[in-house]
Amino acid sequence: MTLDPELRDRIQKAVSDRFDDQVAFTQALVRMPSLRGREHPVQDFLFSELRKRGFAMDRFGMDRNAISTHEGGSKFSDDHSDAPIVVGIHRPREEMGRSLILQAHVDVVPEGLPEMWSDPPFSGRVHGDWMYGRGAADMKAGVAANIFALDALRSIGLQPAATVYVQSVVEEESTGNGALQTYLQGYSADAVLIPEPEDEMLVRANTGVLWFQVQVRGVPVHVREMGEGANAIDGATRVMAALREMEAEWNTDKVNHPHFESEDHPINLNIGKIEGGDWASSVPSWCNMDCRVSIYPGRSAEDAAREIQDRIATFAKGDAFLSNNPPQVVFNGFFAEGYVLEPGSDAELVLSRAHESAIGAPLKSFMTAGYLDTRVYALYNKIPALCYGPVSRNIHGIDECVSLSSVKRITTAMALFIAEWCGVEPVEP
């Protein structure tokens, strides 16, 4: 059943009336630099804000054993966050509609060199239509939208007529284990909506992701005797070239993967970090190369990991030095399969109507070649997993920012979606 036009107009006005508060709330989140392992303050803040709104609260940590033995579990490392996951639970007076998970992550990637930013990286400063700051788009704006979409309903005396779980997770930027832990904890619903910055479009397909480190060991000597040693950094660059060949081959296979065949370069290998050597006048004895690569939906992380190991081992056998000093490969983060959102679900239909009401144009869908937590809900909860959010610029880059007018439109669409998907009932006096 579609929304009554009068109710739709009231919801749209309610979002607009509270939007200044939403912007201030988002700025408060951005100003908390919730880098990996440092998410505790923002999670405490959100726990308090949800509890003030009357949600039943749950807070729990990662179960390393359960995650490590699950097929969707990514690899733990010394850098893995121990910050808690926070869930606010709305329970209706009478369960009349369809239940929903609203999920967002609070962890953000490192900001890079602060002097490269136009404003301090965690300022949350607003210039015109744009709010700037690390995490402003990815995805503090989405965290706030989850809460303020529900606030809009409450402000007009309504609440969802179904159970709604507001999940705030960590580890989205490095393992996806936070989302998986909510599944292992037993949380599920009839659908999930995650407002990642997706340019007001719905993600139709999403790659899986693996993180791994290639460890090369050399023979250190004084540079005057370089020919008698072996440069580990040089060895790592040769391995890098072999990995680029693998990346090119994986991209040519796009013709066999629906939703990816028209993309220029759906599989991306990133050499994200290289460390090696100890002294400019010593031939380096070590080099560690941290890599990230994407994989097509339907391919397991285990299978892709085996190929990576085999490729490096095969290359090393043909290298004069590495044949006797084979590189080691350590998987140290993302170990996640991708997913495809099959069209035709009721959840997508309801979101399409909400989007068109809020934005005035049909809902478009697309493929995105990065990791998304929606993979957990699609693959393991096996529910419609909707990833849909605001227009952004420079996520993971310098001067990351989010369009506030887009956030307002998206929050409106979310509130309309919740009202139709869950149904509404009067708030208890």
C-alpha positions as semicolon CSV with decimal commas, in nm:
position;residue;x (nm);y (nm);z (nm)
1;M;0,000;0,000;0,000
2;T;0,144;0,338;-0,101
3;L;0,155;0,629;0,139
4;D;-0,134;0,869;0,168
5;P;-0,030;1,196;-0,006
6;E;-0,115;1,401;0,303
7;L;0,106;1,183;0,522
8;R;0,382;1,197;0,264
9;D;0,374;1,577;0,271
10;R;0,383;1,581;0,652
11;I;0,687;1,354;0,658
12;Q;0,870;1,565;0,401
13;K;0,804;1,880;0,604
14;A;0,913;1,706;0,924
15;V;1,253;1,621;0,775
16;S;1,294;1,977;0,651
17;D;1,194;2,130;0,985
18;R;1,459;1,931;1,173
19;F;1,735;1,948;0,915
20;D;1,941;2,219;1,089
21;D;1,957;1,989;1,393
22;Q;2,059;1,702;1,166
23;V;2,344;1,907;1,020
24;A;2,468;1,998;1,369
25;F;2,444;1,632;1,477
26;T;2,645;1,525;1,172
27;Q;2,909;1,788;1,246
28;A;2,941;1,655;1,601
29;L;3,006;1,308;1,460
30;V;3,264;1,432;1,209
31;R;3,451;1,615;1,485
32;M;3,512;1,283;1,660
33;P;3,811;1,135;1,471
34;S;3,692;0,774;1,481
35;L;3,990;0,612;1,313
36;R;4,030;0,236;1,340
37;G;4,057;0,141;1,706
38;R;3,951;0,490;1,820
39;E;3,574;0,458;1,771
40;H;3,486;0,427;2,142
41;P;3,386;0,795;2,198
42;V;3,157;0,813;1,896
43;Q;2,995;0,480;1,987
44;D;2,938;0,605;2,344
45;F;2,785;0,923;2,201
46;L;2,549;0,729;1,976
47;F;2,455;0,489;2,256
48;S;2,354;0,790;2,466
49;E;2,164;0,960;2,183
50;L;1,966;0,647;2,096
51;R;1,885;0,575;2,459
52;K;1,761;0,934;2,505
53;R;1,521;0,869;2,219
54;G;1,372;0,570;2,396
55;F;1,540;0,284;2,210
56;A;1,613;-0,038;2,393
57;M;1,991;-0,065;2,384
58;D;2,243;-0,338;2,315
59;R;2,620;-0,304;2,307
60;F;2,863;-0,589;2,238
61;G;3,214;-0,668;2,116
62;M;3,358;-0,893;1,849
63;D;3,355;-1,269;1,902
64;R;3,687;-1,350;1,739
65;N;3,636;-1,726;1,744
66;A;3,290;-1,705;1,589
67;I;3,404;-1,462;1,321
68;S;3,719;-1,660;1,239
69;T;3,525;-1,982;1,184
70;H;3,248;-1,824;0,974
71;E;3,283;-1,830;0,595
72;G;3,230;-1,454;0,581
73;G;3,481;-1,369;0,850
74;S;3,777;-1,149;0,756
75;K;4,124;-1,182;0,903
76;F;4,215;-1,036;1,241
77;S;4,540;-0,846;1,288
78;D;4,700;-0,649;1,570
79;D;4,524;-0,338;1,436
80;H;4,171;-0,485;1,458
81;S;3,938;-0,255;1,652
82;D;3,804;-0,357;1,992
83;A;3,540;-0,082;1,996
84;P;3,186;-0,205;2,064
85;I;2,897;-0,239;1,824
86;V;2,588;-0,041;1,925
87;V;2,229;-0,138;1,843
88;G;1,922;0,069;1,924
89;I;1,598;-0,131;1,912
90;H;1,256;0,017;1,842
91;R;0,970;-0,215;1,929
92;P;0,616;-0,115;1,826
93;R;0,310;-0,153;2,041
94;E;0,177;-0,397;1,783
95;E;0,388;-0,566;1,515
96;M;0,186;-0,476;1,205
97;G;0,446;-0,395;0,940
98;R;0,773;-0,535;0,810
99;S;1,087;-0,517;1,024
100;L;1,396;-0,322;0,918
101;I;1,765;-0,280;0,993
102;L;1,912;0,067;0,949
103;Q;2,289;0,023;0,954
104;A;2,590;0,253;0,932
105;H;2,958;0,241;1,019
106;V;3,143;0,499;1,228
107;D;3,503;0,400;1,150
108;V;3,686;0,625;0,906
109;V;4,006;0,589;0,703
110;P;4,320;0,791;0,790
111;E;4,307;1,153;0,686
112;G;4,646;1,176;0,512
113;L;4,860;1,488;0,537
114;P;4,657;1,759;0,719
115;E;4,833;2,038;0,528
116;M;4,680;1,908;0,205
117;W;4,328;1,983;0,334
118;S;4,158;2,318;0,280
119;D;4,018;2,296;0,635
120;P;4,130;2,077;0,925
121;P;4,042;1,716;0,837
122;F;3,790;1,672;1,120
123;S;3,639;2,021;1,114
124;G;3,293;1,938;0,983
125;R;3,300;2,284;0,831
126;V;3,020;2,384;0,592
127;H;3,095;2,578;0,274
128;G;2,784;2,640;0,068
129;D;2,609;2,307;0,008
130;W;2,905;2,096;0,125
131;M;3,013;1,968;0,464
132;Y;3,383;1,885;0,474
133;G;3,579;1,643;0,687
134;R;3,708;1,290;0,700
135;G;3,401;1,070;0,735
136;A;3,152;1,348;0,655
137;A;3,032;1,145;0,356
138;D;3,171;0,801;0,442
139;M;2,963;0,776;0,642
140;K;2,877;1,008;0,931
141;A;2,601;1,169;0,719
142;G;2,444;0,824;0,688
143;V;2,475;0,759;1,062
144;A;2,278;1,076;1,129
145;A;2,026;1,007;0,851
146;N;1,931;0,673;1,010
147;I;1,843;0,851;1,334
148;F;1,684;1,165;1,192
149;A;1,461;0,976;0,948
150;L;1,304;0,814;1,255
151;D;1,307;1,145;1,443
152;A;1,102;1,301;1,161
153;L;0,827;1,044;1,209
154;R;0,828;1,090;1,585
155;S;0,805;1,468;1,548
156;I;0,464;1,426;1,383
157;G;0,345;1,177;1,644
158;L;0,423;0,856;1,454
159;Q;0,658;0,561;1,491
160;P;0,724;0,247;1,287
161;A;0,463;-0,025;1,332
162;A;0,739;-0,289;1,317
163;T;1,068;-0,364;1,487
164;V;1,355;-0,143;1,370
165;Y;1,720;-0,205;1,458
166;V;1,954;0,095;1,430
167;Q;2,302;-0,058;1,406
168;S;2,624;0,139;1,444
169;V;2,923;-0,078;1,357
170;V;3,301;-0,059;1,330
171;E;3,556;-0,234;1,107
172;E;3,370;-0,157;0,782
173;E;3,678;0,006;0,635
174;S;3,911;-0,286;0,704
175;T;3,734;-0,620;0,756
176;G;3,354;-0,597;0,756
177;N;3,359;-0,797;1,079
178;G;3,137;-0,549;1,263
179;A;2,843;-0,614;1,032
180;L;2,910;-0,987;1,045
181;Q;2,904;-0,975;1,426
182;T;2,551;-0,830;1,420
183;Y;2,447;-1,135;1,216
184;L;2,628;-1,373;1,451
185;Q;2,463;-1,194;1,743
186;G;2,127;-1,297;1,598
187;Y;1,999;-0,971;1,453
188;S;1,790;-0,997;1,137
189;A;1,489;-0,831;0,977
190;D;1,278;-0,828;0,662
191;A;1,519;-0,584;0,491
192;V;1,823;-0,365;0,556
193;L;1,898;-0,013;0,437
194;I;2,254;0,128;0,456
195;P;2,288;0,497;0,352
196;E;2,643;0,489;0,215
197;P;2,738;0,781;-0,016
198;E;2,612;0,636;-0,345
199;D;2,509;0,949;-0,538
200;E;2,136;0,895;-0,479
201;M;2,147;0,557;-0,652
202;L;2,090;0,198;-0,543
203;V;2,384;-0,041;-0,549
204;R;2,294;-0,337;-0,772
205;A;2,622;-0,526;-0,744
206;N;2,931;-0,499;-0,528
207;T;3,275;-0,653;-0,545
208;G;3,433;-0,861;-0,275
209;V;3,764;-0,745;-0,130
210;L;4,085;-0,904;0,000
211;W;4,368;-0,742;0,192
212;F;4,708;-0,906;0,193
213;Q;5,071;-0,828;0,266
214;V;5,359;-0,954;0,054
215;Q;5,674;-0,996;0,263
216;V;6,003;-0,998;0,070
217;R;6,339;-1,060;0,238
218;G;6,672;-0,962;0,080
219;V;7,045;-0,980;0,155
220;P;7,180;-0,661;0,316
221;V;7,526;-0,532;0,224
222;H;7,696;-0,194;0,198
223;V;7,595;-0,016;-0,122
224;R;7,956;-0,029;-0,245
225;E;7,905;-0,406;-0,274
226;M;7,549;-0,405;-0,409
227;G;7,618;-0,686;-0,653
228;E;7,682;-0,922;-0,364
229;G;7,351;-0,846;-0,194
230;A;6,984;-0,854;-0,290
231;N;6,754;-0,555;-0,261
232;A;6,422;-0,656;-0,103
233;I;6,250;-0,341;-0,232
234;D;6,356;-0,419;-0,587
235;G;6,222;-0,773;-0,536
236;A;5,890;-0,636;-0,417
237;T;5,856;-0,418;-0,729
238;R;5,900;-0,728;-0,944
239;V;5,626;-0,905;-0,749
240;M;5,411;-0,596;-0,798
241;A;5,445;-0,627;-1,174
242;A;5,331;-0,991;-1,157
243;L;5,026;-0,886;-0,954
244;R;4,943;-0,623;-1,215
245;E;4,936;-0,897;-1,478
246;M;4,688;-1,089;-1,262
247;E;4,474;-0,776;-1,223
248;A;4,464;-0,731;-1,602
249;E;4,353;-1,091;-1,653
250;W;4,081;-1,063;-1,392
251;N;3,950;-0,752;-1,567
252;T;3,927;-0,930;-1,901
253;D;3,694;-1,181;-1,733
254;K;3,433;-0,908;-1,677
255;V;3,239;-1,030;-1,983
256;N;3,136;-1,334;-1,777
257;H;2,992;-1,130;-1,491
258;P;2,656;-0,954;-1,527
259;H;2,656;-0,592;-1,404
260;F;3,032;-0,570;-1,461
261;E;3,070;-0,630;-1,835
262;S;3,035;-0,264;-1,938
263;E;3,271;-0,127;-1,670
264;D;3,611;-0,007;-1,787
265;H;3,804;-0,150;-1,495
266;P;3,587;-0,332;-1,238
267;I;3,874;-0,514;-1,065
268;N;4,119;-0,284;-0,891
269;L;4,446;-0,383;-0,726
270;N;4,578;-0,113;-0,497
271;I;4,932;-0,110;-0,358
272;G;4,832;0,088;-0,054
273;K;5,147;0,086;0,156
274;I;5,512;-0,010;0,114
275;E;5,766;-0,024;0,395
276;G;6,121;-0,149;0,370
277;G;6,485;-0,101;0,448
278;D;6,662;0,058;0,740
279;W;6,932;0,286;0,600
280;A;6,989;0,475;0,275
281;S;7,341;0,334;0,241
282;S;7,246;-0,027;0,313
283;V;7,090;-0,263;0,061
284;P;6,748;-0,329;0,221
285;S;6,696;-0,669;0,377
286;W;6,318;-0,642;0,399
287;C;6,015;-0,498;0,227
288;N;5,647;-0,537;0,317
289;M;5,389;-0,445;0,054
290;D;5,025;-0,403;0,165
291;C;4,772;-0,470;-0,111
292;R;4,400;-0,460;-0,167
293;V;4,225;-0,633;-0,455
294;S;3,861;-0,675;-0,551
295;I;3,689;-0,992;-0,674
296;Y;3,367;-1,058;-0,860
297;P;3,051;-1,163;-0,674
298;G;3,012;-1,538;-0,657
299;R;3,384;-1,601;-0,613
300;S;3,490;-1,699;-0,263
301;A;3,768;-1,518;-0,086
302;E;3,936;-1,854;-0,027
303;D;3,954;-1,923;-0,401
304;A;4,092;-1,580;-0,483
305;A;4,347;-1,607;-0,200
306;R;4,475;-1,937;-0,339
307;E;4,524;-1,782;-0,681
308;I;4,714;-1,487;-0,535
309;Q;4,945;-1,721;-0,344
310;D;4,994;-1,945;-0,646
311;R;5,066;-1,649;-0,877
312;I;5,331;-1,509;-0,646
313;A;5,486;-1,852;-0,591
314;T;5,498;-1,923;-0,965
315;F;5,655;-1,586;-1,038
316;A;5,913;-1,633;-0,762
317;K;6,026;-1,967;-0,908
318;G;6,131;-1,789;-1,227
319;D;6,313;-1,505;-1,052
320;A;6,690;-1,547;-0,999
321;F;6,681;-1,429;-0,639
322;L;6,324;-1,495;-0,525
323;S;6,340;-1,859;-0,635
324;N;6,565;-1,922;-0,335
325;N;6,396;-1,663;-0,112
326;P;6,022;-1,696;-0,185
327;P;5,801;-1,412;-0,066
328;Q;5,547;-1,480;0,206
329;V;5,182;-1,377;0,168
330;V;4,982;-1,287;0,478
331;F;4,609;-1,211;0,459
332;N;4,548;-0,943;0,718
333;G;4,208;-0,781;0,674
334;F;3,922;-0,798;0,424
335;F;3,846;-1,155;0,318
336;A;3,500;-1,089;0,183
337;E;3,285;-1,207;-0,107
338;G;3,079;-0,966;-0,315
339;Y;2,705;-0,977;-0,380
340;V;2,435;-0,895;-0,632
341;L;2,101;-0,743;-0,537
342;E;1,855;-0,920;-0,761
343;P;1,585;-0,682;-0,889
344;G;1,219;-0,723;-0,810
345;S;1,203;-0,727;-0,429
346;D;0,923;-0,546;-0,248
347;A;1,189;-0,352;-0,056
348;E;1,335;-0,212;-0,375
349;L;0,989;-0,123;-0,505
350;V;0,908;0,068;-0,186
351;L;1,243;0,248;-0,195
352;S;1,183;0,339;-0,560
353;R;0,854;0,506;-0,469
354;A;1,012;0,687;-0,174
355;H;1,302;0,805;-0,389
356;E;1,077;0,937;-0,664
357;S;0,863;1,124;-0,410
358;A;1,166;1,282;-0,244
359;I;1,383;1,347;-0,549
360;G;1,140;1,367;-0,839
361;A;1,316;1,119;-1,066
362;P;1,322;0,741;-1,109
363;L;1,564;0,545;-0,892
364;K;1,876;0,434;-1,080
365;S;2,100;0,142;-0,986
366;F;2,468;0,076;-1,055
367;M;2,768;-0,139;-0,974
368;T;3,027;-0,015;-0,726
369;A;3,376;-0,163;-0,712
370;G;3,435;-0,124;-0,338
371;Y;3,346;-0,310;-0,023
372;L;3,003;-0,260;0,135
373;D;2,859;-0,410;0,454
374;T;2,543;-0,493;0,261
375;R;2,724;-0,813;0,156
376;V;2,665;-0,959;0,507
377;Y;2,289;-0,908;0,494
378;A;2,260;-1,023;0,132
379;L;2,476;-1,336;0,167
380;Y;2,409;-1,451;0,524
381;N;2,088;-1,289;0,653
382;K;1,956;-1,348;0,300
383;I;1,733;-1,042;0,306
384;P;1,691;-0,756;0,057
385;A;2,000;-0,542;0,114
386;L;1,959;-0,182;-0,001
387;C;2,263;0,045;-0,017
388;Y;2,152;0,396;-0,109
389;G;2,279;0,733;0,003
390;P;2,382;1,092;-0,069
391;V;2,604;1,264;-0,324
392;S;2,964;1,302;-0,212
393;R;3,311;1,400;-0,330
394;N;3,658;1,270;-0,247
395;I;3,574;0,989;-0,007
396;H;3,903;0,838;0,117
397;G;4,072;1,143;-0,038
398;I;4,160;1,504;0,046
399;D;3,872;1,745;0,120
400;E;3,612;1,469;0,152
401;C;3,268;1,628;0,158
402;V;2,898;1,552;0,135
403;S;2,620;1,752;-0,029
404;L;2,379;1,873;0,239
405;S;2,092;1,923;-0,004
406;S;2,142;1,561;-0,111
407;V;2,151;1,444;0,252
408;K;1,817;1,620;0,304
409;R;1,665;1,449;0,001
410;I;1,801;1,109;0,103
411;T;1,677;1,145;0,462
412;T;1,334;1,233;0,324
413;A;1,337;0,924;0,101
414;M;1,444;0,711;0,398
415;A;1,167;0,844;0,619
416;L;0,910;0,778;0,346
417;F;1,054;0,430;0,293
418;I;1,034;0,349;0,665
419;A;0,676;0,473;0,685
420;E;0,561;0,255;0,395
421;W;0,779;-0,051;0,463
422;C;0,718;-0,071;0,837
423;G;0,382;0,101;0,852
424;V;0,320;0,364;1,121
425;E;0,133;0,386;1,447
426;P;0,081;0,672;1,695
427;V;0,361;0,734;1,942
428;E;0,260;0,635;2,293
429;P;0,165;0,939;2,503
